Amino acid sequence: MVKLRLKRCGRKQRPVYRIIAIDVRSRREGKDLQKVGFYDPIKNETNLNVPAILYFLERGAQPTGTVRDILKKNGLFKELLPNQTEFNLN
């Protein structure tokens, strides 16, 4: 199974995260399938590769809680077709 999760980058006390598609069995810093976004909590900046994220979500990838909140805040779930929004968003 594929998940959309955060991968920590940056230096000490200055975290920056990449949003990646990764196999569930891999560790946080493991090899990712594709980088699909960027999140900086300090500057509150988010850059998303929307077509890539939609590609993985349509094929059954599950976002983690934090990634789901980031995607909701950017209005990404509204772009999914109505019959595909039935997967668990809680």
C-alpha positions in Angstrom: 0.0 0.0 0.0 1.2 3.5 -0.8 0.9 6.4 1.7 1.3 10.2 1.3 3.5 11.2 4.2 5.9 13.8 5.4 9.7 13.4 5.1 11.7 15.6 7.4 14.5 17.7 5.9 16.2 20.9 7.1 18.6 21.4 10.0 18.1 21.2 13.8 15.3 23.3 15.2 14.4 24.4 11.6 12.3 21.5 10.2 11.2 21.5 6.6 9.1 18.6 5.2 8.7 17.1 1.8 5.4 15.5 1.0 6.2 12.1 -0.6 4.5 9.0 -1.9 6.1 6.0 -0.2 5.4 2.4 0.5 3.9 1.8 3.9 6.7 -0.6 5.0 9.4 2.0 4.4 10.8 4.1 7.2 10.3 7.9 7.3 13.7 8.6 5.7 13.4 5.7 3.3 13.4 5.7 -0.4 10.3 7.4 -1.8 8.3 6.7 -4.9 7.9 10.4 -5.8 8.1 13.8 -4.2 4.7 15.4 -4.5 5.0 18.5 -2.4 6.8 20.7 0.1 5.7 22.1 3.5 7.5 24.6 5.7 5.8 25.0 9.1 7.9 28.0 10.2 7.1 30.2 7.2 3.7 28.4 6.7 4.4 27.8 3.0 3.1 24.9 1.0 3.9 23.9 -2.6 1.9 20.9 -4.0 2.2 19.0 -7.3 -1.5 18.6 -7.6 -1.6 16.3 -10.7 0.8 13.9 -9.0 -1.1 13.9 -5.7 -4.4 13.3 -7.5 -2.7 10.4 -9.4 -1.8 8.7 -6.2 -5.1 9.4 -4.4 -7.1 8.0 -7.4 -5.1 4.8 -7.2 -5.8 4.2 -3.5 -2.9 6.0 -1.7 -3.9 7.0 1.8 -2.7 10.3 3.2 -1.5 10.5 6.9 -3.4 12.7 9.2 -1.0 15.7 8.9 -0.9 15.4 5.1 -4.6 15.1 4.9 -5.0 18.4 6.9 -2.5 20.1 4.6 -4.4 18.9 1.5 -7.8 20.0 3.0 -6.4 23.4 3.8 -5.3 23.8 0.2 -8.7 22.6 -1.1 -7.3 19.6 -2.9 -10.2 17.2 -2.0 -12.6 19.4 -3.8 -10.8 18.6 -7.1 -11.5 14.8 -6.8 -14.6 13.5 -8.6 -17.6 13.1 -6.3 -17.6 9.3 -6.5 -14.0 9.3 -5.4 -14.4 11.4 -2.2 -16.0 8.5 -0.4 -12.7 7.1 0.9 -11.9 7.8 4.5 -11.1 11.4 5.1 -11.3 11.2 8.9 
